[in-house]
Amino acid sequence: MTPPPSSRRNPPQVGQRSRTKSTSSQPAVTLTQQALRRIAGRYPFGHSKDIQDAPAGLEPGVVVTVRGADGSFVGRGYWNEGGATPLRLLTWQDEEIGAAFYRRRVEEALKRRAGRITGTDALRVLHAEADGLPGVVADQFGDVLSVQLRNAGVERHRELILKALRDVTGAAAAFERSDTGERRKEGLELTSGALWGELPEEVEFFEDDLTLFFRPLEAQKTGFFLDQRDNRRLMRSLVQPGQSFLDVYSYTGSFSLHAAKAGAKATAIDKDNVALATLETVARRNGVSVGVRWGDALEGLAALQREKRRFDAAVFDPPTLAKRRDDLPRAKKIFTDGTAQVLDMLNPGGHLLVSTCAHYIGVNDLLDSARVAAGAAGCGAEVVDITYQPADHPHLLSVPESLYLKSILLRKEA
């Protein structure tokens, strides 16, 4: 958009937004020069300091054209001035954002995953901005779809997005779990419930030789943590029949179930008693047994230490401990303390997977915490592997935030 004469005579300072009325049928937002290269380079988020000029009075979630200060076309995206992130880019092409666009995005996402997810009928269909749709997360479990809509833009276009998902995936039923705090930041109410079809009380799916289930409106987030699929298989490959396996922050114990299916004696620790009850039920249905311990993870580890328990393999996988960069010191202390406790109980030659789902916690943070922990436990440890999220949770080079799951696999030395 060409700035009006007053803007040309007195251009706003960098990071200071001017307030003008759009002169085109579609509102336009102008980027500062400093933000142009980053956002034109396929980074999808524009913050307040990145906006030089924006029309006044736009409704939350409206689609805007994004331009450089010289009027050049950059892309199109959702605009919500009152949101945590005012601008979310959808496309860098001059194209209409409508039914055909959303259908194409879902088709492209499934094509990207084709042949890469095996041994299961559950996968993440849409991974938000990593699949070109900021604010949309969709997981499919058999013929049931779980959908999460997180911002004002996708909420505004919800019917178009849901129709695209229904048509392309062919899911017979779907439910919504748009009950995250991100919606509050967008000025939206939290919502959950059935979307279409006959929603079962239990959503059932398989992962390798395990039959798993969750209750759609009671489980955390979208229902099940699909992102640890590869790590579950990795840890299962490292245990032998009769060995002892420890699952810390287990939730519904999918690591424990895989270990038990391999013949290990698994113990799961979590403070969610509903999740532990689900674990016990799933274990029985799969013909295995898992010991459960309810309570705080670190306190549970201390109790196991007092009992002089020993383990041959373990997982330490806390929930998101660092939602902001300021949370990092506290999070690293929890990783250090917990890893030290587990290493102390691990038999020499045993393996420990330490995992984080927090974007702000990096691999080096995990390694630093593990190094201090090994010293506290009086042992050495080899870094056997470093793993990341699976293929149905894409990590785009241009979007650092799309990398969130990082894990280190350690082998305890004498």
LOKOL-379466 format. One record per residue (C-alpha): residue number from 0; residue in three letters; x, y, z. Coordinates in steps of 0.25 Angstrom, whole numbers, plus 2048, in hexadecimal, padded with zeros to 3 digits. Layout:
N
node num: NUM	residu: ALA	u: X	v: Y	w: Z $
...
This chain:
414
node num: 0	residu: MET	u: 800	v: 800	w: 800 $
node num: 1	residu: THR	u: 806	v: 80E	w: 7FC $
node num: 2	residu: PRO	u: 806	v: 817	w: 809 $
node num: 3	residu: PRO	u: 7FE	v: 823	w: 809 $
node num: 4	residu: PRO	u: 805	v: 831	w: 807 $
node num: 5	residu: SER	u: 805	v: 833	w: 816 $
node num: 6	residu: SER	u: 80C	v: 826	w: 818 $
node num: 7	residu: ARG	u: 816	v: 829	w: 80D $
node num: 8	residu: ARG	u: 81A	v: 837	w: 813 $
node num: 9	residu: ASN	u: 81B	v: 831	w: 821 $
node num: 10	residu: PRO	u: 81E	v: 823	w: 821 $
node num: 11	residu: PRO	u: 81C	v: 81B	w: 82E $
node num: 12	residu: GLN	u: 828	v: 817	w: 836 $
node num: 13	residu: VAL	u: 82C	v: 808	w: 835 $
node num: 14	residu: GLY	u: 823	v: 800	w: 83E $
node num: 15	residu: GLN	u: 819	v: 80C	w: 83F $
node num: 16	residu: ARG	u: 80C	v: 808	w: 838 $
node num: 17	residu: SER	u: 804	v: 813	w: 830 $
node num: 18	residu: ARG	u: 7F5	v: 812	w: 830 $
node num: 19	residu: THR	u: 7EF	v: 814	w: 822 $
node num: 20	residu: LYS	u: 7E3	v: 80F	w: 81A $
node num: 21	residu: SER	u: 7E5	v: 805	w: 80F $
node num: 22	residu: THR	u: 7E2	v: 80A	w: 801 $
node num: 23	residu: SER	u: 7E0	v: 7FC	w: 7FB $
node num: 24	residu: SER	u: 7D5	v: 7F2	w: 7FC $
node num: 25	residu: GLN	u: 7DE	v: 7E9	w: 804 $
node num: 26	residu: PRO	u: 7E5	v: 7EF	w: 810 $
node num: 27	residu: ALA	u: 7F4	v: 7F0	w: 810 $
node num: 28	residu: VAL	u: 7FF	v: 7F0	w: 81A $
node num: 29	residu: THR	u: 80D	v: 7F6	w: 818 $
node num: 30	residu: LEU	u: 819	v: 7F0	w: 81E $
node num: 31	residu: THR	u: 825	v: 7F8	w: 823 $
node num: 32	residu: GLN	u: 832	v: 7F6	w: 81B $
node num: 33	residu: GLN	u: 838	v: 7EF	w: 826 $
node num: 34	residu: ALA	u: 82D	v: 7E4	w: 826 $
node num: 35	residu: LEU	u: 82C	v: 7E3	w: 817 $
node num: 36	residu: ARG	u: 838	v: 7D9	w: 815 $
node num: 37	residu: ARG	u: 834	v: 7D0	w: 820 $
node num: 38	residu: ILE	u: 825	v: 7CF	w: 81D $
node num: 39	residu: ALA	u: 827	v: 7CF	w: 80E $
node num: 40	residu: GLY	u: 831	v: 7C3	w: 810 $
node num: 41	residu: ARG	u: 825	v: 7BB	w: 815 $
node num: 42	residu: TYR	u: 825	v: 7BE	w: 823 $
node num: 43	residu: PRO	u: 816	v: 7BE	w: 826 $
node num: 44	residu: PHE	u: 815	v: 7C7	w: 833 $
node num: 45	residu: GLY	u: 814	v: 7D6	w: 833 $
node num: 46	residu: HIS	u: 815	v: 7DD	w: 841 $
node num: 47	residu: SER	u: 810	v: 7EB	w: 844 $
node num: 48	residu: LYS	u: 81E	v: 7F1	w: 842 $
node num: 49	residu: ASP	u: 81E	v: 7EB	w: 834 $
node num: 50	residu: ILE	u: 812	v: 7F3	w: 82F $
node num: 51	residu: GLN	u: 814	v: 801	w: 829 $
node num: 52	residu: ASP	u: 806	v: 803	w: 824 $
node num: 53	residu: ALA	u: 7F9	v: 7FD	w: 827 $
node num: 54	residu: PRO	u: 7EA	v: 801	w: 824 $
node num: 55	residu: ALA	u: 7E2	v: 805	w: 830 $
node num: 56	residu: GLY	u: 7D6	v: 7FD	w: 835 $
node num: 57	residu: LEU	u: 7D9	v: 7EF	w: 82F $
node num: 58	residu: GLU	u: 7D1	v: 7E4	w: 834 $
node num: 59	residu: PRO	u: 7D9	v: 7D9	w: 83B $
node num: 60	residu: GLY	u: 7DD	v: 7CE	w: 832 $
node num: 61	residu: VAL	u: 7DB	v: 7D5	w: 825 $
node num: 62	residu: VAL	u: 7E4	v: 7D2	w: 819 $
node num: 63	residu: VAL	u: 7ED	v: 7DD	w: 815 $
node num: 64	residu: THR	u: 7F7	v: 7DF	w: 80A $
node num: 65	residu: VAL	u: 805	v: 7E1	w: 80F $
node num: 66	residu: ARG	u: 80F	v: 7EB	w: 808 $
node num: 67	residu: GLY	u: 81C	v: 7F1	w: 809 $
node num: 68	residu: ALA	u: 81F	v: 800	w: 80C $
node num: 69	residu: ASP	u: 820	v: 802	w: 7FD $
node num: 70	residu: GLY	u: 813	v: 7FB	w: 7FA $
node num: 71	residu: SER	u: 818	v: 7EE	w: 7F5 $
node num: 72	residu: PHE	u: 80F	v: 7E2	w: 7F7 $
node num: 73	residu: VAL	u: 814	v: 7D9	w: 803 $
node num: 74	residu: GLY	u: 809	v: 7CF	w: 806 $
node num: 75	residu: ARG	u: 7FB	v: 7CE	w: 80C $
node num: 76	residu: GLY	u: 7F8	v: 7CA	w: 81B $
node num: 77	residu: TYR	u: 7EF	v: 7CC	w: 827 $
node num: 78	residu: TRP	u: 7EF	v: 7D9	w: 82E $
node num: 79	residu: ASN	u: 7EB	v: 7DA	w: 83D $
node num: 80	residu: GLU	u: 7F0	v: 7E7	w: 843 $
node num: 81	residu: GLY	u: 7EC	v: 7E3	w: 851 $
node num: 82	residu: GLY	u: 7F2	v: 7D5	w: 850 $
node num: 83	residu: ALA	u: 800	v: 7D0	w: 855 $
node num: 84	residu: THR	u: 805	v: 7D0	w: 847 $
node num: 85	residu: PRO	u: 7FE	v: 7DA	w: 83E $
node num: 86	residu: LEU	u: 802	v: 7D5	w: 831 $
node num: 87	residu: ARG	u: 802	v: 7C6	w: 82D $
node num: 88	residu: LEU	u: 806	v: 7C3	w: 81E $
node num: 89	residu: LEU	u: 7FF	v: 7B9	w: 816 $
node num: 90	residu: THR	u: 805	v: 7BA	w: 809 $
node num: 91	residu: TRP	u: 80F	v: 7C2	w: 801 $
node num: 92	residu: GLN	u: 808	v: 7C0	w: 7F4 $
node num: 93	residu: ASP	u: 7FD	v: 7CA	w: 7EF $
node num: 94	residu: GLU	u: 7F1	v: 7C0	w: 7F1 $
node num: 95	residu: GLU	u: 7E4	v: 7C0	w: 7F7 $
node num: 96	residu: ILE	u: 7E2	v: 7BB	w: 805 $
node num: 97	residu: GLY	u: 7D5	v: 7B2	w: 804 $
node num: 98	residu: ALA	u: 7D0	v: 7A4	w: 803 $
node num: 99	residu: ALA	u: 7DA	v: 7A0	w: 7F8 $
node num: 100	residu: PHE	u: 7E6	v: 7A5	w: 7FF $
node num: 101	residu: TYR	u: 7E2	v: 79E	w: 80C $
node num: 102	residu: ARG	u: 7DF	v: 791	w: 804 $
node num: 103	residu: ARG	u: 7ED	v: 792	w: 7FD $
node num: 104	residu: ARG	u: 7F4	v: 794	w: 80A $
node num: 105	residu: VAL	u: 7EE	v: 787	w: 810 $
node num: 106	residu: GLU	u: 7F1	v: 77F	w: 804 $
node num: 107	residu: GLU	u: 800	v: 785	w: 804 $
node num: 108	residu: ALA	u: 801	v: 781	w: 812 $
node num: 109	residu: LEU	u: 7FD	v: 772	w: 810 $
node num: 110	residu: LYS	u: 806	v: 771	w: 803 $
node num: 111	residu: ARG	u: 812	v: 776	w: 80C $
node num: 112	residu: ARG	u: 80F	v: 76A	w: 816 $
node num: 113	residu: ALA	u: 80C	v: 760	w: 80B $
node num: 114	residu: GLY	u: 815	v: 753	w: 80E $
node num: 115	residu: ARG	u: 81C	v: 759	w: 81A $
node num: 116	residu: ILE	u: 812	v: 755	w: 825 $
node num: 117	residu: THR	u: 811	v: 746	w: 826 $
node num: 118	residu: GLY	u: 80C	v: 73B	w: 830 $
node num: 119	residu: THR	u: 801	v: 744	w: 835 $
node num: 120	residu: ASP	u: 7F3	v: 74A	w: 831 $
node num: 121	residu: ALA	u: 7F6	v: 757	w: 839 $
node num: 122	residu: LEU	u: 7FD	v: 763	w: 834 $
node num: 123	residu: ARG	u: 7FE	v: 772	w: 835 $
node num: 124	residu: VAL	u: 7F7	v: 777	w: 828 $
node num: 125	residu: LEU	u: 7FA	v: 786	w: 82A $
node num: 126	residu: HIS	u: 805	v: 78C	w: 833 $
node num: 127	residu: ALA	u: 801	v: 79B	w: 833 $
node num: 128	residu: GLU	u: 80B	v: 7A4	w: 82C $
node num: 129	residu: ALA	u: 814	v: 798	w: 828 $
node num: 130	residu: ASP	u: 809	v: 794	w: 81E $
node num: 131	residu: GLY	u: 805	v: 7A2	w: 81A $
node num: 132	residu: LEU	u: 7FA	v: 7A4	w: 823 $
node num: 133	residu: PRO	u: 7FD	v: 7AC	w: 830 $
node num: 134	residu: GLY	u: 7F4	v: 7A8	w: 83B $
node num: 135	residu: VAL	u: 7EF	v: 79B	w: 836 $
node num: 136	residu: VAL	u: 7F2	v: 78E	w: 83C $
node num: 137	residu: ALA	u: 7EB	v: 781	w: 837 $
node num: 138	residu: ASP	u: 7EE	v: 773	w: 83B $
node num: 139	residu: GLN	u: 7E8	v: 767	w: 835 $
node num: 140	residu: PHE	u: 7E5	v: 75A	w: 83D $
node num: 141	residu: GLY	u: 7DF	v: 74F	w: 834 $
node num: 142	residu: ASP	u: 7D3	v: 756	w: 82F $
node num: 143	residu: VAL	u: 7D2	v: 760	w: 83A $
node num: 144	residu: LEU	u: 7D8	v: 76E	w: 838 $
node num: 145	residu: SER	u: 7DC	v: 777	w: 844 $
node num: 146	residu: VAL	u: 7DD	v: 786	w: 840 $
node num: 147	residu: GLN	u: 7E2	v: 792	w: 847 $
node num: 148	residu: LEU	u: 7E0	v: 7A0	w: 843 $
node num: 149	residu: ARG	u: 7E9	v: 7AA	w: 84A $
node num: 150	residu: ASN	u: 7E8	v: 7B8	w: 844 $
node num: 151	residu: ALA	u: 7DE	v: 7C2	w: 83F $
node num: 152	residu: GLY	u: 7E1	v: 7C0	w: 831 $
node num: 153	residu: VAL	u: 7DE	v: 7B1	w: 830 $
node num: 154	residu: GLU	u: 7D2	v: 7B3	w: 839 $
node num: 155	residu: ARG	u: 7CC	v: 7BD	w: 82F $
node num: 156	residu: HIS	u: 7CE	v: 7B3	w: 824 $
node num: 157	residu: ARG	u: 7CB	v: 7A7	w: 82D $
node num: 158	residu: GLU	u: 7C0	v: 7A1	w: 824 $
node num: 159	residu: LEU	u: 7C9	v: 7A2	w: 817 $
node num: 160	residu: ILE	u: 7D4	v: 79B	w: 81F $
node num: 161	residu: LEU	u: 7CB	v: 790	w: 825 $
node num: 162	residu: LYS	u: 7C5	v: 78D	w: 817 $
node num: 163	residu: ALA	u: 7D3	v: 78C	w: 811 $
node num: 164	residu: LEU	u: 7D7	v: 782	w: 81C $
node num: 165	residu: ARG	u: 7CA	v: 77A	w: 81B $
node num: 166	residu: ASP	u: 7CB	v: 779	w: 80C $
node num: 167	residu: VAL	u: 7DA	v: 776	w: 80B $
node num: 168	residu: THR	u: 7DC	v: 76C	w: 817 $
node num: 169	residu: GLY	u: 7CE	v: 765	w: 815 $
node num: 170	residu: ALA	u: 7CD	v: 764	w: 825 $
node num: 171	residu: ALA	u: 7C0	v: 75F	w: 829 $
node num: 172	residu: ALA	u: 7C0	v: 767	w: 836 $
node num: 173	residu: ALA	u: 7C7	v: 773	w: 83C $
node num: 174	residu: PHE	u: 7C8	v: 77A	w: 849 $
node num: 175	residu: GLU	u: 7CE	v: 788	w: 84D $
node num: 176	residu: ARG	u: 7D8	v: 78B	w: 858 $
node num: 177	residu: SER	u: 7DA	v: 79A	w: 856 $
node num: 178	residu: ASP	u: 7DC	v: 79B	w: 865 $
node num: 179	residu: THR	u: 7EA	v: 7A1	w: 866 $
node num: 180	residu: GLY	u: 7EE	v: 7AE	w: 86C $
node num: 181	residu: GLU	u: 7F3	v: 7B3	w: 85E $
node num: 182	residu: ARG	u: 7E4	v: 7B6	w: 85B $
node num: 183	residu: ARG	u: 7E3	v: 7BF	w: 867 $
node num: 184	residu: LYS	u: 7EE	v: 7C7	w: 862 $
node num: 185	residu: GLU	u: 7E7	v: 7C8	w: 855 $
node num: 186	residu: GLY	u: 7DA	v: 7CD	w: 85C $
node num: 187	residu: LEU	u: 7D3	v: 7C0	w: 859 $
node num: 188	residu: GLU	u: 7CB	v: 7B7	w: 863 $
node num: 189	residu: LEU	u: 7D0	v: 7A9	w: 865 $
node num: 190	residu: THR	u: 7C7	v: 79E	w: 85F $
node num: 191	residu: SER	u: 7C7	v: 78F	w: 85D $
node num: 192	residu: GLY	u: 7BD	v: 785	w: 859 $
node num: 193	residu: ALA	u: 7B8	v: 77C	w: 84D $
node num: 194	residu: LEU	u: 7B9	v: 782	w: 83F $
node num: 195	residu: TRP	u: 7B3	v: 778	w: 836 $
node num: 196	residu: GLY	u: 7AF	v: 769	w: 835 $
node num: 197	residu: GLU	u: 7AD	v: 760	w: 841 $
node num: 198	residu: LEU	u: 7B8	v: 762	w: 84B $
node num: 199	residu: PRO	u: 7BC	v: 756	w: 853 $
node num: 200	residu: GLU	u: 7BE	v: 756	w: 862 $
node num: 201	residu: GLU	u: 7CC	v: 750	w: 85F $
node num: 202	residu: VAL	u: 7D4	v: 753	w: 853 $
node num: 203	residu: GLU	u: 7DC	v: 747	w: 850 $
node num: 204	residu: PHE	u: 7E8	v: 745	w: 847 $
node num: 205	residu: PHE	u: 7F4	v: 73C	w: 845 $
node num: 206	residu: GLU	u: 803	v: 73F	w: 846 $
node num: 207	residu: ASP	u: 80B	v: 732	w: 842 $
node num: 208	residu: ASP	u: 806	v: 727	w: 84A $
node num: 209	residu: LEU	u: 7FF	v: 72F	w: 854 $
node num: 210	residu: THR	u: 7F0	v: 733	w: 854 $
node num: 211	residu: LEU	u: 7EF	v: 741	w: 85B $
node num: 212	residu: PHE	u: 7E3	v: 74A	w: 85E $
node num: 213	residu: PHE	u: 7E0	v: 757	w: 865 $
node num: 214	residu: ARG	u: 7D3	v: 75E	w: 869 $
node num: 215	residu: PRO	u: 7D2	v: 76A	w: 860 $
node num: 216	residu: LEU	u: 7CD	v: 775	w: 869 $
node num: 217	residu: GLU	u: 7D5	v: 771	w: 875 $
node num: 218	residu: ALA	u: 7E3	v: 76E	w: 870 $
node num: 219	residu: GLN	u: 7ED	v: 779	w: 86F $
node num: 220	residu: LYS	u: 7EF	v: 782	w: 863 $
node num: 221	residu: THR	u: 7EB	v: 77B	w: 856 $
node num: 222	residu: GLY	u: 7E9	v: 76E	w: 85D $
node num: 223	residu: PHE	u: 7F6	v: 766	w: 85C $
node num: 224	residu: PHE	u: 805	v: 76A	w: 85A $
node num: 225	residu: LEU	u: 808	v: 765	w: 84C $
node num: 226	residu: ASP	u: 815	v: 76C	w: 84C $
node num: 227	residu: GLN	u: 81D	v: 762	w: 855 $
node num: 228	residu: ARG	u: 819	v: 757	w: 84B $
node num: 229	residu: ASP	u: 828	v: 755	w: 846 $
node num: 230	residu: ASN	u: 82E	v: 756	w: 854 $
node num: 231	residu: ARG	u: 824	v: 74B	w: 859 $
node num: 232	residu: ARG	u: 829	v: 742	w: 84F $
node num: 233	residu: LEU	u: 837	v: 746	w: 852 $
node num: 234	residu: MET	u: 836	v: 743	w: 861 $
node num: 235	residu: ARG	u: 82F	v: 736	w: 85E $
node num: 236	residu: SER	u: 83A	v: 731	w: 855 $
node num: 237	residu: LEU	u: 844	v: 733	w: 861 $
node num: 238	residu: VAL	u: 83D	v: 72A	w: 86C $
node num: 239	residu: GLN	u: 83D	v: 71B	w: 86D $
node num: 240	residu: PRO	u: 833	v: 712	w: 874 $
node num: 241	residu: GLY	u: 834	v: 712	w: 883 $
node num: 242	residu: GLN	u: 83B	v: 720	w: 884 $
node num: 243	residu: SER	u: 836	v: 72B	w: 88C $
node num: 244	residu: PHE	u: 830	v: 738	w: 885 $
node num: 245	residu: LEU	u: 82D	v: 746	w: 88B $
node num: 246	residu: ASP	u: 824	v: 750	w: 885 $
node num: 247	residu: VAL	u: 824	v: 75D	w: 88C $
node num: 248	residu: TYR	u: 819	v: 767	w: 888 $
node num: 249	residu: SER	u: 812	v: 75C	w: 882 $
node num: 250	residu: TYR	u: 804	v: 762	w: 87F $
node num: 251	residu: THR	u: 7FD	v: 756	w: 879 $
node num: 252	residu: GLY	u: 80A	v: 74E	w: 879 $
node num: 253	residu: SER	u: 80C	v: 74B	w: 86A $
node num: 254	residu: PHE	u: 81B	v: 749	w: 86C $
node num: 255	residu: SER	u: 818	v: 73F	w: 878 $
node num: 256	residu: LEU	u: 80E	v: 738	w: 86F $
node num: 257	residu: HIS	u: 818	v: 736	w: 864 $
node num: 258	residu: ALA	u: 823	v: 731	w: 86E $
node num: 259	residu: ALA	u: 819	v: 728	w: 875 $
node num: 260	residu: LYS	u: 815	v: 722	w: 867 $
node num: 261	residu: ALA	u: 824	v: 71F	w: 865 $
node num: 262	residu: GLY	u: 824	v: 717	w: 872 $
node num: 263	residu: ALA	u: 829	v: 722	w: 87C $
node num: 264	residu: LYS	u: 824	v: 724	w: 88A $
node num: 265	residu: ALA	u: 81F	v: 733	w: 888 $
node num: 266	residu: THR	u: 81D	v: 73D	w: 893 $
node num: 267	residu: ALA	u: 815	v: 74A	w: 88F $
node num: 268	residu: ILE	u: 815	v: 757	w: 898 $
node num: 269	residu: ASP	u: 80B	v: 762	w: 896 $
node num: 270	residu: LYS	u: 803	v: 76C	w: 89E $
node num: 271	residu: ASP	u: 7F6	v: 76A	w: 895 $
node num: 272	residu: ASN	u: 7EF	v: 75F	w: 89B $
node num: 273	residu: VAL	u: 7E5	v: 75F	w: 890 $
node num: 274	residu: ALA	u: 7F0	v: 75C	w: 886 $
node num: 275	residu: LEU	u: 7F6	v: 751	w: 88F $
node num: 276	residu: ALA	u: 7E8	v: 74B	w: 88F $
node num: 277	residu: THR	u: 7E8	v: 74B	w: 880 $
node num: 278	residu: LEU	u: 7F6	v: 745	w: 880 $
node num: 279	residu: GLU	u: 7F1	v: 739	w: 888 $
node num: 280	residu: THR	u: 7E5	v: 737	w: 880 $
node num: 281	residu: VAL	u: 7ED	v: 737	w: 873 $
node num: 282	residu: ALA	u: 7F7	v: 72E	w: 878 $
node num: 283	residu: ARG	u: 7ED	v: 724	w: 87C $
node num: 284	residu: ARG	u: 7E7	v: 724	w: 86E $
node num: 285	residu: ASN	u: 7F5	v: 722	w: 868 $
node num: 286	residu: GLY	u: 7F8	v: 716	w: 871 $
node num: 287	residu: VAL	u: 803	v: 71D	w: 879 $
node num: 288	residu: SER	u: 805	v: 723	w: 887 $
node num: 289	residu: VAL	u: 80B	v: 730	w: 88B $
node num: 290	residu: GLY	u: 80D	v: 735	w: 899 $
node num: 291	residu: VAL	u: 808	v: 743	w: 89C $
node num: 292	residu: ARG	u: 80C	v: 74D	w: 8A6 $
node num: 293	residu: TRP	u: 804	v: 75A	w: 8A8 $
node num: 294	residu: GLY	u: 80A	v: 767	w: 8AC $
node num: 295	residu: ASP	u: 815	v: 771	w: 8A9 $
node num: 296	residu: ALA	u: 820	v: 76C	w: 8A0 $
node num: 297	residu: LEU	u: 82C	v: 770	w: 8A8 $
node num: 298	residu: GLU	u: 826	v: 76C	w: 8B5 $
node num: 299	residu: GLY	u: 822	v: 75E	w: 8AF $
node num: 300	residu: LEU	u: 831	v: 75D	w: 8AA $
node num: 301	residu: ALA	u: 836	v: 760	w: 8B8 $
node num: 302	residu: ALA	u: 82D	v: 755	w: 8BE $
node num: 303	residu: LEU	u: 832	v: 74B	w: 8B4 $
node num: 304	residu: GLN	u: 840	v: 74F	w: 8B8 $
node num: 305	residu: ARG	u: 83D	v: 74C	w: 8C6 $
node num: 306	residu: GLU	u: 838	v: 73F	w: 8C2 $
node num: 307	residu: LYS	u: 845	v: 73C	w: 8BB $
node num: 308	residu: ARG	u: 83E	v: 739	w: 8AE $
node num: 309	residu: ARG	u: 846	v: 736	w: 8A2 $
node num: 310	residu: PHE	u: 842	v: 738	w: 893 $
node num: 311	residu: ASP	u: 848	v: 734	w: 886 $
node num: 312	residu: ALA	u: 842	v: 73F	w: 87D $
node num: 313	residu: ALA	u: 83A	v: 74B	w: 880 $
node num: 314	residu: VAL	u: 833	v: 757	w: 87A $
node num: 315	residu: PHE	u: 833	v: 765	w: 880 $
node num: 316	residu: ASP	u: 828	v: 76D	w: 878 $
node num: 317	residu: PRO	u: 822	v: 779	w: 880 $
node num: 318	residu: PRO	u: 817	v: 782	w: 87B $
node num: 319	residu: THR	u: 81B	v: 790	w: 875 $
node num: 320	residu: LEU	u: 823	v: 796	w: 880 $
node num: 321	residu: ALA	u: 827	v: 7A3	w: 878 $
node num: 322	residu: LYS	u: 81C	v: 7AA	w: 872 $
node num: 323	residu: ARG	u: 825	v: 7B7	w: 872 $
node num: 324	residu: ARG	u: 834	v: 7B9	w: 871 $
node num: 325	residu: ASP	u: 834	v: 7BD	w: 880 $
node num: 326	residu: ASP	u: 82F	v: 7B0	w: 884 $
node num: 327	residu: LEU	u: 83C	v: 7A9	w: 87F $
node num: 328	residu: PRO	u: 844	v: 7A9	w: 88C $
node num: 329	residu: ARG	u: 839	v: 7A3	w: 894 $
node num: 330	residu: ALA	u: 837	v: 798	w: 889 $
node num: 331	residu: LYS	u: 845	v: 795	w: 888 $
node num: 332	residu: LYS	u: 846	v: 792	w: 897 $
node num: 333	residu: ILE	u: 83A	v: 788	w: 896 $
node num: 334	residu: PHE	u: 841	v: 781	w: 88B $
node num: 335	residu: THR	u: 84E	v: 781	w: 893 $
node num: 336	residu: ASP	u: 848	v: 77C	w: 89F $
node num: 337	residu: GLY	u: 83F	v: 771	w: 899 $
node num: 338	residu: THR	u: 84A	v: 76C	w: 88F $
node num: 339	residu: ALA	u: 853	v: 76B	w: 89B $
node num: 340	residu: GLN	u: 849	v: 763	w: 8A3 $
node num: 341	residu: VAL	u: 846	v: 759	w: 897 $
node num: 342	residu: LEU	u: 855	v: 757	w: 894 $
node num: 343	residu: ASP	u: 857	v: 754	w: 8A2 $
node num: 344	residu: MET	u: 84E	v: 748	w: 8A1 $
node num: 345	residu: LEU	u: 852	v: 744	w: 893 $
node num: 346	residu: ASN	u: 85A	v: 737	w: 892 $
node num: 347	residu: PRO	u: 867	v: 739	w: 88A $
node num: 348	residu: GLY	u: 865	v: 738	w: 87B $
node num: 349	residu: GLY	u: 856	v: 73C	w: 87D $
node num: 350	residu: HIS	u: 850	v: 747	w: 874 $
node num: 351	residu: LEU	u: 849	v: 754	w: 878 $
node num: 352	residu: LEU	u: 841	v: 75C	w: 86E $
node num: 353	residu: VAL	u: 840	v: 76B	w: 873 $
node num: 354	residu: SER	u: 835	v: 772	w: 86B $
node num: 355	residu: THR	u: 830	v: 780	w: 86A $
node num: 356	residu: CYS	u: 824	v: 786	w: 863 $
node num: 357	residu: ALA	u: 827	v: 795	w: 866 $
node num: 358	residu: HIS	u: 82C	v: 79D	w: 85A $
node num: 359	residu: TYR	u: 835	v: 7A5	w: 864 $
node num: 360	residu: ILE	u: 83C	v: 799	w: 869 $
node num: 361	residu: GLY	u: 847	v: 795	w: 85F $
node num: 362	residu: VAL	u: 850	v: 789	w: 85D $
node num: 363	residu: ASN	u: 85B	v: 790	w: 864 $
node num: 364	residu: ASP	u: 853	v: 793	w: 870 $
node num: 365	residu: LEU	u: 84F	v: 784	w: 871 $
node num: 366	residu: LEU	u: 85E	v: 780	w: 870 $
node num: 367	residu: ASP	u: 862	v: 78B	w: 87A $
node num: 368	residu: SER	u: 858	v: 786	w: 884 $
node num: 369	residu: ALA	u: 85C	v: 777	w: 881 $
node num: 370	residu: ARG	u: 86B	v: 77A	w: 883 $
node num: 371	residu: VAL	u: 868	v: 780	w: 891 $
node num: 372	residu: ALA	u: 85F	v: 775	w: 894 $
node num: 373	residu: ALA	u: 869	v: 76A	w: 891 $
node num: 374	residu: GLY	u: 873	v: 771	w: 89A $
node num: 375	residu: ALA	u: 869	v: 771	w: 8A5 $
node num: 376	residu: ALA	u: 866	v: 763	w: 8A3 $
node num: 377	residu: GLY	u: 874	v: 75F	w: 8A3 $
node num: 378	residu: CYS	u: 874	v: 759	w: 895 $
node num: 379	residu: GLY	u: 878	v: 75B	w: 887 $
node num: 380	residu: ALA	u: 86F	v: 75A	w: 87B $
node num: 381	residu: GLU	u: 870	v: 759	w: 86C $
node num: 382	residu: VAL	u: 867	v: 761	w: 863 $
node num: 383	residu: VAL	u: 862	v: 756	w: 85A $
node num: 384	residu: ASP	u: 858	v: 75E	w: 852 $
node num: 385	residu: ILE	u: 851	v: 76B	w: 850 $
node num: 386	residu: THR	u: 842	v: 76B	w: 84B $
node num: 387	residu: TYR	u: 838	v: 775	w: 846 $
node num: 388	residu: GLN	u: 829	v: 774	w: 843 $
node num: 389	residu: PRO	u: 824	v: 76B	w: 838 $
node num: 390	residu: ALA	u: 820	v: 76E	w: 82A $
node num: 391	residu: ASP	u: 812	v: 771	w: 82C $
node num: 392	residu: HIS	u: 816	v: 77D	w: 835 $
node num: 393	residu: PRO	u: 81E	v: 784	w: 82B $
node num: 394	residu: HIS	u: 82A	v: 78D	w: 82E $
node num: 395	residu: LEU	u: 82B	v: 798	w: 824 $
node num: 396	residu: LEU	u: 839	v: 79F	w: 823 $
node num: 397	residu: SER	u: 832	v: 7AD	w: 822 $
node num: 398	residu: VAL	u: 82A	v: 7AB	w: 82E $
node num: 399	residu: PRO	u: 833	v: 7A8	w: 83A $
node num: 400	residu: GLU	u: 827	v: 7A6	w: 843 $
node num: 401	residu: SER	u: 822	v: 79A	w: 83C $
node num: 402	residu: LEU	u: 82E	v: 792	w: 842 $
node num: 403	residu: TYR	u: 829	v: 78F	w: 850 $
node num: 404	residu: LEU	u: 82C	v: 781	w: 854 $
node num: 405	residu: LYS	u: 83A	v: 77D	w: 857 $
node num: 406	residu: SER	u: 83F	v: 771	w: 85E $
node num: 407	residu: ILE	u: 84D	v: 76B	w: 862 $
node num: 408	residu: LEU	u: 850	v: 75D	w: 864 $
node num: 409	residu: LEU	u: 85A	v: 75A	w: 86E $
node num: 410	residu: ARG	u: 861	v: 74C	w: 872 $
node num: 411	residu: LYS	u: 866	v: 74C	w: 880 $
node num: 412	residu: GLU	u: 874	v: 748	w: 882 $
node num: 413	residu: ALA	u: 87A	v: 742	w: 88F $
